Amino acid sequence: MSRIGKAIITIPAGVEVTVTGTTVTVKGKLGTLVQDIHPELTIEQTEGQLQVIRGNEMKQTRAQHGLYRALINNMVVGVSTGWTKELELIGVGYRASNQGQILDLSLGYSHTIMLQIPSEVKLETRSEKGKAPVIVLFSHDKQLVGMVAAKIRSFRKPEPYKGKGVRFVGEIVRRKAGKSAGKGKK
């Protein structure tokens, strides 16, 4: 049995979970999330706990077991505490600012990049002297936060020679050695 799939989901206080057929609705202080689950899976709800149970031992069902348990757990955590992603801009002249939900990025191109952030994601930019600018994304939907962060990172991925680009805070970029001077003198 899947180790992730058989783990029990603990529902914190203030979170309401409703299961109707193959649809799971999770409602909390930060918002509401809805997820359709695989028809071979059932959700067993007891006081303050959820468990995902699979109906058969087919390979497809076993594969979906851990996936949907993780998705439901991410929903429960999201509506109770939320998800945060932080990105930092490494490079000379790289800047980030925002007016409401519009993110303005200056990443070394001849133009600035303007990105409309979805209303479900809270956006904050921080710029301190001597430190790299930081973009903070917060939402109750983990998938949405990840997609927005990946979109921002795709504008200028970290390159391996100087390490310049947009990266997640704490991300380690593998560095390469550049050309060596005087390598092949004749």
TORRODO-38104 format. One record per atom (N, C-alpha, C): chain; atom name; x, y, z. Coordinates in steps of 0.001 Angstrom, whole numbers. Example, Ala and Ser with C-alpha at 12.3 -4.5 7.8 and 13.67 -1.06 7.14 Angstrom:
<pts>
{pt 'A','N',{13190,-5690,7800}}
{pt 'A','CA',{12300,-4500,7800}}
{pt 'A','C',{13200,-3300,7800}}
{pt 'A','N',{12850,-2250,7080}}
{pt 'A','CA',{13670,-1060,7140}}
{pt 'A','C',{12900,30,7870}}
</pts>
This chain:
<pts>
{pt 'A','N',{841,-1181,0}}
{pt 'A','CA',{0,0,0}}
{pt 'A','C',{889,1248,0}}
{pt 'A','N',{451,2283,-643}}
{pt 'A','CA',{1201,3524,-740}}
{pt 'A','C',{1389,4149,639}}
{pt 'A','N',{2638,4500,956}}
{pt 'A','CA',{2903,5120,2256}}
{pt 'A','C',{2250,6492,2352}}
{pt 'A','N',{2266,7228,1248}}
{pt 'A','CA',{1632,8544,1260}}
{pt 'A','C',{120,8389,1267}}
{pt 'A','N',{-391,7471,473}}
{pt 'A','CA',{-1835,7280,354}}
{pt 'A','C',{-2501,6821,1633}}
{pt 'A','N',{-1831,6007,2427}}
{pt 'A','CA',{-2470,5491,3637}}
{pt 'A','C',{-2332,6434,4832}}
{pt 'A','N',{-1554,7502,4701}}
{pt 'A','CA',{-1416,8467,5792}}
{pt 'A','C',{-2741,9195,6011}}
{pt 'A','N',{-3042,9447,7271}}
{pt 'A','CA',{-4299,10095,7635}}
{pt 'A','C',{-4124,11613,7582}}
{pt 'A','N',{-5119,12305,7038}}
{pt 'A','CA',{-5116,13765,6964}}
{pt 'A','C',{-5835,14294,8199}}
{pt 'A','N',{-5142,15109,8993}}
{pt 'A','CA',{-5749,15706,10172}}
{pt 'A','C',{-6356,17047,9774}}
{pt 'A','N',{-7610,17246,10122}}
{pt 'A','CA',{-8308,18480,9783}}
{pt 'A','C',{-8190,19437,10971}}
{pt 'A','N',{-7540,20594,10802}}
{pt 'A','CA',{-7417,21542,11905}}
{pt 'A','C',{-8737,22246,12208}}
{pt 'A','N',{-8797,22895,13356}}
{pt 'A','CA',{-10008,23625,13745}}
{pt 'A','C',{-10258,24768,12763}}
{pt 'A','N',{-11504,24981,12405}}
{pt 'A','CA',{-11866,26057,11490}}
{pt 'A','C',{-11893,25641,10028}}
{pt 'A','N',{-11588,24375,9744}}
{pt 'A','CA',{-11607,23879,8364}}
{pt 'A','C',{-12764,22901,8229}}
{pt 'A','N',{-13557,23095,7183}}
{pt 'A','CA',{-14731,22256,6930}}
{pt 'A','C',{-14524,21503,5620}}
{pt 'A','N',{-14637,20168,5681}}
{pt 'A','CA',{-14452,19320,4501}}
{pt 'A','C',{-15791,18673,4156}}
{pt 'A','N',{-16199,18818,2882}}
{pt 'A','CA',{-17444,18224,2399}}
{pt 'A','C',{-17122,17299,1240}}
{pt 'A','N',{-17594,16042,1327}}
{pt 'A','CA',{-17371,15064,266}}
{pt 'A','C',{-18729,14710,-334}}
{pt 'A','N',{-18913,15003,-1646}}
{pt 'A','CA',{-20141,14642,-2350}}
{pt 'A','C',{-19752,13885,-3608}}
{pt 'A','N',{-19991,12579,-3598}}
{pt 'A','CA',{-19625,11753,-4757}}
{pt 'A','C',{-18122,11718,-4947}}
{pt 'A','N',{-17655,12234,-6083}}
{pt 'A','CA',{-16213,12274,-6354}}
{pt 'A','C',{-15650,13691,-6231}}
{pt 'A','N',{-16367,14579,-5546}}
{pt 'A','CA',{-15915,15951,-5379}}
{pt 'A','C',{-15640,16236,-3909}}
{pt 'A','N',{-14475,16805,-3641}}
{pt 'A','CA',{-14091,17178,-2279}}
{pt 'A','C',{-14010,18702,-2226}}
{pt 'A','N',{-14729,19297,-1263}}
{pt 'A','CA',{-14704,20741,-1072}}
{pt 'A','C',{-14109,21025,301}}
{pt 'A','N',{-13088,21883,344}}
{pt 'A','CA',{-12436,22246,1602}}
{pt 'A','C',{-12615,23745,1786}}
{pt 'A','N',{-13186,24132,2932}}
{pt 'A','CA',{-13479,25529,3212}}
{pt 'A','C',{-12789,25916,4514}}
{pt 'A','N',{-12087,27042,4503}}
{pt 'A','CA',{-11376,27512,5689}}
{pt 'A','C',{-11342,29022,5736}}
{pt 'A','N',{-10545,29556,6656}}
{pt 'A','CA',{-10503,31006,6847}}
{pt 'A','C',{-9875,31739,5660}}
{pt 'A','N',{-9032,31066,4863}}
{pt 'A','CA',{-8375,31726,3739}}
{pt 'A','C',{-9097,31557,2414}}
{pt 'A','N',{-10089,30656,2348}}
{pt 'A','CA',{-10813,30481,1088}}
{pt 'A','C',{-11398,29093,958}}
{pt 'A','N',{-11852,28791,-258}}
{pt 'A','CA',{-12482,27506,-557}}
{pt 'A','C',{-11789,26882,-1763}}
{pt 'A','N',{-11525,25570,-1685}}
{pt 'A','CA',{-10921,24841,-2790}}
{pt 'A','C',{-11758,23606,-3097}}
{pt 'A','N',{-11860,23254,-4393}}
{pt 'A','CA',{-12647,22108,-4839}}
{pt 'A','C',{-11751,21207,-5681}}
{pt 'A','N',{-11844,19892,-5465}}
{pt 'A','CA',{-11047,18924,-6220}}
{pt 'A','C',{-11898,17705,-6548}}
{pt 'A','N',{-11893,17304,-7825}}
{pt 'A','CA',{-12524,16045,-8213}}
{pt 'A','C',{-11507,14937,-8015}}
{pt 'A','N',{-11939,13782,-7486}}
{pt 'A','CA',{-11029,12671,-7261}}
{pt 'A','C',{-11359,11522,-8207}}
{pt 'A','N',{-10441,10577,-8298}}
{pt 'A','CA',{-10600,9391,-9149}}
{pt 'A','C',{-11805,8586,-8659}}
{pt 'A','N',{-12658,8084,-9568}}
{pt 'A','CA',{-13877,7378,-9139}}
{pt 'A','C',{-13624,6090,-8348}}
{pt 'A','N',{-12443,5487,-8482}}
{pt 'A','CA',{-12134,4267,-7731}}
{pt 'A','C',{-11717,4553,-6289}}
{pt 'A','N',{-11535,5825,-5934}}
{pt 'A','CA',{-11121,6190,-4579}}
{pt 'A','C',{-12323,6682,-3780}}
{pt 'A','N',{-12316,6405,-2492}}
{pt 'A','CA',{-13354,6914,-1596}}
{pt 'A','C',{-12681,7640,-438}}
{pt 'A','N',{-13395,8583,124}}
{pt 'A','CA',{-12887,9355,1254}}
{pt 'A','C',{-13696,8966,2483}}
{pt 'A','N',{-13002,8531,3517}}
{pt 'A','CA',{-13647,8171,4776}}
{pt 'A','C',{-13391,9294,5765}}
{pt 'A','N',{-14465,9879,6284}}
{pt 'A','CA',{-14348,11041,7161}}
{pt 'A','C',{-14819,10667,8569}}
{pt 'A','N',{-13911,10816,9538}}
{pt 'A','CA',{-14251,10628,10952}}
{pt 'A','C',{-14020,11957,11656}}
{pt 'A','N',{-14185,12004,12966}}
{pt 'A','CA',{-14071,13282,13654}}
{pt 'A','C',{-12646,13836,13550}}
{pt 'A','N',{-12512,14908,12784}}
{pt 'A','CA',{-11238,15598,12632}}
{pt 'A','C',{-10207,14884,11770}}
{pt 'A','N',{-10594,13835,11035}}
{pt 'A','CA',{-9630,13118,10211}}
{pt 'A','C',{-10251,12679,8886}}
{pt 'A','N',{-9398,12595,7871}}
{pt 'A','CA',{-9792,12086,6555}}
{pt 'A','C',{-8843,10965,6170}}
{pt 'A','N',{-9361,9965,5476}}
{pt 'A','CA',{-8512,8915,4942}}
{pt 'A','C',{-8979,8570,3532}}
{pt 'A','N',{-8021,8469,2618}}
{pt 'A','CA',{-8316,8112,1235}}
{pt 'A','C',{-8152,6599,1110}}
{pt 'A','N',{-9208,5922,616}}
{pt 'A','CA',{-9210,4464,491}}
{pt 'A','C',{-9428,4116,-972}}
{pt 'A','N',{-8611,3172,-1474}}
{pt 'A','CA',{-8766,2777,-2872}}
{pt 'A','C',{-9641,1541,-2975}}
{pt 'A','N',{-10374,1455,-4087}}
{pt 'A','CA',{-11344,390,-4270}}
{pt 'A','C',{-10776,-906,-4798}}
{pt 'A','N',{-9645,-859,-5524}}
{pt 'A','CA',{-9049,-2078,-6061}}
{pt 'A','C',{-7537,-1928,-6098}}
{pt 'A','N',{-6850,-2961,-6558}}
{pt 'A','CA',{-5388,-2971,-6566}}
{pt 'A','C',{-4811,-2801,-7972}}
{pt 'A','N',{-5596,-2229,-8889}}
{pt 'A','CA',{-5080,-1987,-10238}}
{pt 'A','C',{-3957,-954,-10182}}
{pt 'A','N',{-3042,-1042,-11146}}
{pt 'A','CA',{-1880,-152,-11154}}
{pt 'A','C',{-2296,1317,-11224}}
{pt 'A','N',{-3272,1646,-12049}}
{pt 'A','CA',{-3762,3018,-12199}}
{pt 'A','C',{-4331,3542,-10873}}
{pt 'A','N',{-5102,2716,-10177}}
{pt 'A','CA',{-5700,3131,-8919}}
{pt 'A','C',{-4637,3326,-7850}}
{pt 'A','N',{-3647,2434,-7817}}
{pt 'A','CA',{-2556,2576,-6848}}
{pt 'A','C',{-1781,3855,-7106}}
{pt 'A','N',{-1597,4207,-8385}}
{pt 'A','CA',{-875,5427,-8732}}
{pt 'A','C',{-1653,6671,-8290}}
{pt 'A','N',{-2979,6630,-8390}}
{pt 'A','CA',{-3801,7786,-8036}}
{pt 'A','C',{-3972,7945,-6519}}
{pt 'A','N',{-3771,6869,-5757}}
{pt 'A','CA',{-4025,6862,-4325}}
{pt 'A','C',{-3214,7940,-3592}}
{pt 'A','N',{-1902,7899,-3741}}
{pt 'A','CA',{-1041,8870,-3070}}
{pt 'A','C',{-1207,10270,-3628}}
{pt 'A','N',{-1460,10367,-4929}}
{pt 'A','CA',{-1639,11675,-5560}}
{pt 'A','C',{-2809,12432,-4949}}
{pt 'A','N',{-3973,11797,-4889}}
{pt 'A','CA',{-5150,12512,-4402}}
{pt 'A','C',{-5098,12751,-2904}}
{pt 'A','N',{-4433,11873,-2166}}
{pt 'A','CA',{-4245,12132,-733}}
{pt 'A','C',{-3389,13386,-554}}
{pt 'A','N',{-2316,13522,-1347}}
{pt 'A','CA',{-1441,14690,-1264}}
{pt 'A','C',{-2176,15960,-1690}}
{pt 'A','N',{-2990,15872,-2749}}
{pt 'A','CA',{-3743,17047,-3205}}
{pt 'A','C',{-4735,17522,-2145}}
{pt 'A','N',{-5425,16573,-1499}}
{pt 'A','CA',{-6395,16948,-460}}
{pt 'A','C',{-5674,17520,753}}
{pt 'A','N',{-4538,16940,1117}}
{pt 'A','CA',{-3763,17474,2242}}
{pt 'A','C',{-3282,18890,1942}}
{pt 'A','N',{-2821,19142,705}}
{pt 'A','CA',{-2387,20482,307}}
{pt 'A','C',{-3546,21474,379}}
{pt 'A','N',{-4756,21019,56}}
{pt 'A','CA',{-5929,21886,149}}
{pt 'A','C',{-6220,22238,1602}}
{pt 'A','N',{-6153,21249,2495}}
{pt 'A','CA',{-6433,21481,3921}}
{pt 'A','C',{-5409,22442,4515}}
{pt 'A','N',{-4127,22228,4209}}
{pt 'A','CA',{-3087,23132,4708}}
{pt 'A','C',{-3249,24523,4108}}
{pt 'A','N',{-3603,24596,2833}}
{pt 'A','CA',{-3751,25882,2148}}
{pt 'A','C',{-4838,26755,2732}}
{pt 'A','N',{-6022,26189,3012}}
{pt 'A','CA',{-7115,27022,3522}}
{pt 'A','C',{-6934,27351,4998}}
{pt 'A','N',{-6040,26640,5711}}
{pt 'A','CA',{-5822,26954,7125}}
{pt 'A','C',{-4613,27866,7334}}
{pt 'A','N',{-3462,27571,6681}}
{pt 'A','CA',{-2268,28401,6886}}
{pt 'A','C',{-1785,29086,5616}}
{pt 'A','N',{-2048,28528,4442}}
{pt 'A','CA',{-1635,29146,3179}}
{pt 'A','C',{-263,28673,2724}}
{pt 'A','N',{94,29034,1494}}
{pt 'A','CA',{1364,28646,871}}
{pt 'A','C',{2102,29898,419}}
{pt 'A','N',{3413,29912,631}}
{pt 'A','CA',{4244,31055,268}}
{pt 'A','C',{5395,30601,-611}}
{pt 'A','N',{5680,31366,-1654}}
{pt 'A','CA',{6864,31155,-2491}}
{pt 'A','C',{7612,32478,-2547}}
{pt 'A','N',{8923,32415,-2384}}
{pt 'A','CA',{9758,33613,-2466}}
{pt 'A','C',{10781,33430,-3577}}
{pt 'A','N',{10906,34450,-4427}}
{pt 'A','CA',{11878,34432,-5511}}
{pt 'A','C',{12814,35616,-5335}}
{pt 'A','N',{14100,35414,-5642}}
{pt 'A','CA',{15049,36519,-5572}}
{pt 'A','C',{15659,36763,-6944}}
{pt 'A','N',{15957,38019,-7226}}
{pt 'A','CA',{16510,38422,-8511}}
{pt 'A','C',{17994,38685,-8325}}
{pt 'A','N',{18838,37832,-8914}}
{pt 'A','CA',{20286,37954,-8793}}
{pt 'A','C',{20819,38508,-10100}}
{pt 'A','N',{21424,39691,-10047}}
{pt 'A','CA',{22009,40288,-11241}}
{pt 'A','C',{22057,41801,-11099}}
{pt 'A','N',{23033,42410,-11741}}
{pt 'A','CA',{23196,43861,-11662}}
{pt 'A','C',{22052,44533,-12407}}
{pt 'A','N',{21333,45424,-11746}}
{pt 'A','CA',{20239,46154,-12359}}
{pt 'A','C',{18924,45424,-12394}}
{pt 'A','N',{18839,44221,-11851}}
{pt 'A','CA',{17576,43490,-11828}}
{pt 'A','C',{16694,44084,-10730}}
{pt 'A','N',{15478,44462,-11100}}
{pt 'A','CA',{14566,45102,-10139}}
{pt 'A','C',{13173,44521,-10282}}
{pt 'A','N',{12405,44626,-9192}}
{pt 'A','CA',{11006,44196,-9200}}
{pt 'A','C',{10202,45190,-8385}}
{pt 'A','N',{9024,45560,-8904}}
{pt 'A','CA',{8107,46424,-8159}}
{pt 'A','C',{6695,46017,-8552}}
{pt 'A','N',{5743,46451,-7756}}
{pt 'A','CA',{4357,46117,-8089}}
{pt 'A','C',{3433,47279,-7777}}
{pt 'A','N',{2399,47421,-8617}}
{pt 'A','CA',{1275,48310,-8378}}
{pt 'A','C',{56,47421,-8326}}
{pt 'A','N',{-406,47121,-7117}}
{pt 'A','CA',{-1533,46206,-6964}}
{pt 'A','C',{-1140,44804,-7402}}
{pt 'A','N',{-1834,44260,-8390}}
{pt 'A','CA',{-1582,42904,-8865}}
{pt 'A','C',{-735,42874,-10145}}
{pt 'A','N',{-152,43999,-10520}}
{pt 'A','CA',{706,44045,-11709}}
{pt 'A','C',{2161,44071,-11252}}
{pt 'A','N',{2917,43055,-11666}}
{pt 'A','CA',{4331,42932,-11318}}
{pt 'A','C',{5161,43514,-12449}}
{pt 'A','N',{6070,44429,-12109}}
{pt 'A','CA',{6947,45084,-13084}}
{pt 'A','C',{8366,44579,-12852}}
{pt 'A','N',{8912,43867,-13831}}
{pt 'A','CA',{10238,43271,-13701}}
{pt 'A','C',{11212,43915,-14674}}
{pt 'A','N',{12397,44227,-14187}}
{pt 'A','CA',{13485,44690,-15033}}
{pt 'A','C',{14594,43653,-14920}}
{pt 'A','N',{14765,42835,-15971}}
{pt 'A','CA',{15660,41680,-15906}}
{pt 'A','C',{16776,41717,-16948}}
{pt 'A','N',{17227,42915,-17312}}
{pt 'A','CA',{18342,43022,-18228}}
{pt 'A','C',{17961,43017,-19692}}
{pt 'A','N',{16679,42953,-19996}}
{pt 'A','CA',{16236,43061,-21385}}
{pt 'A','C',{16102,44535,-21742}}
{pt 'A','N',{15839,44838,-23018}}
{pt 'A','CA',{15693,46224,-23454}}
{pt 'A','C',{14364,46817,-23001}}
{pt 'A','N',{13482,45982,-22469}}
{pt 'A','CA',{12168,46433,-22034}}
{pt 'A','C',{11871,45843,-20651}}
{pt 'A','N',{10903,46436,-19972}}
{pt 'A','CA',{10460,45863,-18701}}
{pt 'A','C',{9357,44845,-18984}}
{pt 'A','N',{9211,43900,-18083}}
{pt 'A','CA',{8189,42862,-18222}}
{pt 'A','C',{7078,43160,-17229}}
{pt 'A','N',{5854,43291,-17742}}
{pt 'A','CA',{4688,43535,-16893}}
{pt 'A','C',{3880,42241,-16869}}
{pt 'A','N',{3563,41750,-15654}}
{pt 'A','CA',{2825,40505,-15505}}
{pt 'A','C',{1631,40726,-14588}}
{pt 'A','N',{442,40364,-15071}}
{pt 'A','CA',{-787,40446,-14273}}
{pt 'A','C',{-866,39194,-13404}}
{pt 'A','N',{-853,39368,-12095}}
{pt 'A','CA',{-916,38254,-11150}}
{pt 'A','C',{-2389,37979,-10832}}
{pt 'A','N',{-2822,36703,-10771}}
{pt 'A','CA',{-4221,36393,-10441}}
{pt 'A','C',{-4624,36985,-9090}}
{pt 'A','N',{-5908,37302,-8951}}
{pt 'A','CA',{-6384,37965,-7738}}
{pt 'A','C',{-6313,37067,-6505}}
{pt 'A','N',{-6246,35732,-6675}}
{pt 'A','CA',{-6164,34823,-5533}}
{pt 'A','C',{-4776,34829,-4888}}
{pt 'A','N',{-3778,35387,-5581}}
{pt 'A','CA',{-2404,35402,-5085}}
{pt 'A','C',{-2086,36801,-4567}}
{pt 'A','N',{-1595,36870,-3318}}
{pt 'A','CA',{-1148,38148,-2760}}
{pt 'A','C',{307,38347,-3170}}
{pt 'A','N',{616,39547,-3652}}
{pt 'A','CA',{1933,39857,-4194}}
{pt 'A','C',{2608,40919,-3347}}
{pt 'A','N',{3902,40712,-3066}}
{pt 'A','CA',{4685,41700,-2324}}
{pt 'A','C',{6092,41695,-2895}}
{pt 'A','N',{6677,42876,-3058}}
{pt 'A','CA',{8066,42969,-3505}}
{pt 'A','C',{8865,43703,-2440}}
{pt 'A','N',{10090,43234,-2192}}
{pt 'A','CA',{10965,43857,-1204}}
{pt 'A','C',{12301,44166,-1853}}
{pt 'A','N',{12788,45379,-1656}}
{pt 'A','CA',{14107,45776,-2150}}
{pt 'A','C',{14851,46458,-1020}}
{pt 'A','N',{15941,45842,-569}}
{pt 'A','CA',{16777,46428,476}}
{pt 'A','C',{18142,46717,-119}}
{pt 'A','N',{18745,47791,348}}
{pt 'A','CA',{20051,48175,-169}}
{pt 'A','C',{21086,47106,181}}
{pt 'A','N',{21834,46665,-816}}
{pt 'A','CA',{22862,45662,-610}}
{pt 'A','C',{22369,44232,-693}}
{pt 'A','N',{21067,44043,-878}}
{pt 'A','CA',{20511,42698,-996}}
{pt 'A','C',{19749,42581,-2309}}
{pt 'A','N',{19570,41350,-2753}}
{pt 'A','CA',{18838,41100,-3996}}
{pt 'A','C',{17350,41367,-3782}}
{pt 'A','N',{16661,41940,-4790}}
{pt 'A','CA',{15208,42135,-4671}}
{pt 'A','C',{14494,40790,-4510}}
{pt 'A','N',{13426,40782,-3695}}
{pt 'A','CA',{12687,39551,-3407}}
{pt 'A','C',{11225,39752,-3777}}
{pt 'A','N',{10639,38735,-4429}}
{pt 'A','CA',{9214,38720,-4757}}
{pt 'A','C',{8573,37658,-3868}}
{pt 'A','N',{7529,38039,-3107}}
{pt 'A','CA',{6843,37113,-2210}}
{pt 'A','C',{5433,36878,-2742}}
{pt 'A','N',{5077,35603,-2958}}
{pt 'A','CA',{3746,35216,-3425}}
{pt 'A','C',{3078,34401,-2325}}
{pt 'A','N',{1813,34711,-2011}}
{pt 'A','CA',{1073,33994,-965}}
{pt 'A','C',{-338,33708,-1451}}
{pt 'A','N',{-808,32474,-1236}}
{pt 'A','CA',{-2170,32095,-1607}}
{pt 'A','C',{-2575,30843,-852}}
{pt 'A','N',{-3860,30534,-897}}
{pt 'A','CA',{-4346,29297,-295}}
{pt 'A','C',{-4249,28130,-1272}}
{pt 'A','N',{-4009,28406,-2547}}
{pt 'A','CA',{-3940,27383,-3593}}
{pt 'A','C',{-2484,27113,-3959}}
{pt 'A','N',{-1950,25957,-3548}}
{pt 'A','CA',{-542,25624,-3778}}
{pt 'A','C',{-210,25524,-5261}}
{pt 'A','N',{-1112,24948,-6059}}
{pt 'A','CA',{-862,24803,-7489}}
{pt 'A','C',{-759,26161,-8169}}
{pt 'A','N',{-1625,27090,-7803}}
{pt 'A','CA',{-1620,28417,-8414}}
{pt 'A','C',{-351,29190,-8051}}
{pt 'A','N',{61,29138,-6788}}
{pt 'A','CA',{1286,29814,-6362}}
{pt 'A','C',{2487,29252,-7113}}
{pt 'A','N',{2544,27931,-7264}}
{pt 'A','CA',{3644,27306,-7983}}
{pt 'A','C',{3678,27683,-9447}}
{pt 'A','N',{2507,27764,-10077}}
{pt 'A','CA',{2447,28130,-11490}}
{pt 'A','C',{2887,29577,-11709}}
{pt 'A','N',{2448,30492,-10839}}
{pt 'A','CA',{2834,31902,-10972}}
{pt 'A','C',{4334,32054,-10732}}
{pt 'A','N',{4869,31364,-9717}}
{pt 'A','CA',{6305,31433,-9434}}
{pt 'A','C',{7116,30877,-10597}}
{pt 'A','N',{6669,29779,-11194}}
{pt 'A','CA',{7377,29194,-12332}}
{pt 'A','C',{7342,30127,-13546}}
{pt 'A','N',{6222,30828,-13735}}
{pt 'A','CA',{6110,31790,-14843}}
{pt 'A','C',{7101,32933,-14658}}
{pt 'A','N',{7183,33466,-13433}}
{pt 'A','CA',{8122,34558,-13157}}
{pt 'A','C',{9558,34078,-13366}}
{pt 'A','N',{9868,32877,-12892}}
{pt 'A','CA',{11219,32324,-13019}}
{pt 'A','C',{11583,32078,-14480}}
{pt 'A','N',{10587,31761,-15322}}
{pt 'A','CA',{10862,31449,-16728}}
{pt 'A','C',{11324,32672,-17529}}
{pt 'A','N',{11089,33886,-17020}}
{pt 'A','CA',{11516,35076,-17752}}
{pt 'A','C',{13038,35185,-17810}}
{pt 'A','N',{13739,34727,-16755}}
{pt 'A','CA',{15205,34745,-16754}}
{pt 'A','C',{15678,33670,-15777}}
{pt 'A','N',{15824,32434,-16290}}
{pt 'A','CA',{16270,31327,-15437}}
{pt 'A','C',{17719,31557,-15020}}
{pt 'A','N',{18123,31048,-13854}}
{pt 'A','CA',{19513,31227,-13415}}
{pt 'A','C',{20478,30539,-14381}}
{pt 'A','N',{21507,31265,-14793}}
{pt 'A','CA',{22461,30671,-15718}}
{pt 'A','C',{23652,30129,-14917}}
{pt 'A','N',{24333,29089,-15437}}
{pt 'A','CA',{25321,28374,-14630}}
{pt 'A','C',{26691,29044,-14521}}
{pt 'A','N',{26991,30086,-15292}}
{pt 'A','CA',{28330,30659,-15269}}
{pt 'A','C',{28483,31755,-14230}}
{pt 'A','N',{27556,32695,-14188}}
{pt 'A','CA',{27617,33759,-13191}}
{pt 'A','C',{26530,33623,-12127}}
{pt 'A','N',{25516,32781,-12395}}
{pt 'A','CA',{24435,32583,-11422}}
{pt 'A','C',{23358,33642,-11500}}
{pt 'A','N',{23389,34487,-12540}}
{pt 'A','CA',{22396,35551,-12666}}
{pt 'A','C',{21047,34982,-13082}}
{pt 'A','N',{19977,35631,-12632}}
{pt 'A','CA',{18641,35212,-13029}}
{pt 'A','C',{17672,35251,-11858}}
{pt 'A','N',{16474,34723,-12086}}
{pt 'A','CA',{15438,34655,-11059}}
{pt 'A','C',{15470,33258,-10467}}
{pt 'A','N',{15628,33177,-9151}}
{pt 'A','CA',{15664,31870,-8495}}
{pt 'A','C',{14836,31894,-7224}}
{pt 'A','N',{14447,30701,-6773}}
{pt 'A','CA',{13733,30582,-5512}}
{pt 'A','C',{14707,30868,-4375}}
{pt 'A','N',{14224,31463,-3285}}
{pt 'A','CA',{15081,31727,-2139}}
{pt 'A','C',{15544,30383,-1580}}
{pt 'A','N',{16844,30231,-1450}}
{pt 'A','CA',{17414,28985,-948}}
{pt 'A','C',{17776,27995,-2038}}
{pt 'A','N',{17424,28283,-3292}}
{pt 'A','CA',{17745,27372,-4396}}
{pt 'A','C',{19245,27407,-4660}}
{pt 'A','N',{19838,26244,-4867}}
{pt 'A','CA',{21261,26148,-5156}}
{pt 'A','C',{21422,25933,-6655}}
{pt 'A','N',{22166,26830,-7296}}
{pt 'A','CA',{22398,26747,-8733}}
{pt 'A','C',{23778,26156,-8955}}
{pt 'A','N',{23829,25057,-9715}}
{pt 'A','CA',{25125,24440,-10002}}
{pt 'A','C',{25912,25351,-10923}}
{pt 'A','N',{27125,25662,-10509}}
{pt 'A','CA',{27962,26576,-11269}}
{pt 'A','C',{28953,25797,-12124}}
{pt 'A','N',{29288,26370,-13285}}
{pt 'A','CA',{30260,25784,-14191}}
{pt 'A','C',{31486,26695,-14252}}
{pt 'A','N',{32622,26095,-14501}}
{pt 'A','CA',{33828,26884,-14705}}
{pt 'A','C',{33798,27439,-16119}}
{pt 'A','N',{34247,28660,-16258}}
{pt 'A','CA',{34279,29278,-17594}}
{pt 'A','C',{35519,28827,-18351}}
{pt 'A','N',{35826,29546,-19403}}
{pt 'A','CA',{37024,29230,-20179}}
{pt 'A','C',{38254,29527,-19346}}
{pt 'A','N',{39272,28698,-19476}}
{pt 'A','CA',{40530,28947,-18760}}
{pt 'A','C',{41458,29681,-19713}}
{pt 'A','N',{42106,30720,-19208}}
{pt 'A','CA',{43021,31509,-20050}}
{pt 'A','C',{44322,30745,-20259}}
{pt 'A','N',{44848,30813,-21471}}
{pt 'A','CA',{46151,30197,-21795}}
{pt 'A','C',{46141,28685,-21705}}
{pt 'A','N',{45039,28076,-22026}}
{pt 'A','CA',{44887,26628,-21865}}
{pt 'A','C',{45739,25855,-22882}}
{pt 'A','N',{45648,26235,-24119}}
{pt 'A','CA',{46299,25431,-25163}}
{pt 'A','C',{47360,26198,-25911}}
{pt 'A','N',{48402,26699,-25230}}
{pt 'A','CA',{49469,27443,-25912}}
{pt 'A','C',{50328,26495,-26735}}
{pt 'A','N',{50726,26975,-27925}}
{pt 'A','CA',{51522,26124,-28825}}
{pt 'A','C',{52966,26442,-28736}}
</pts>
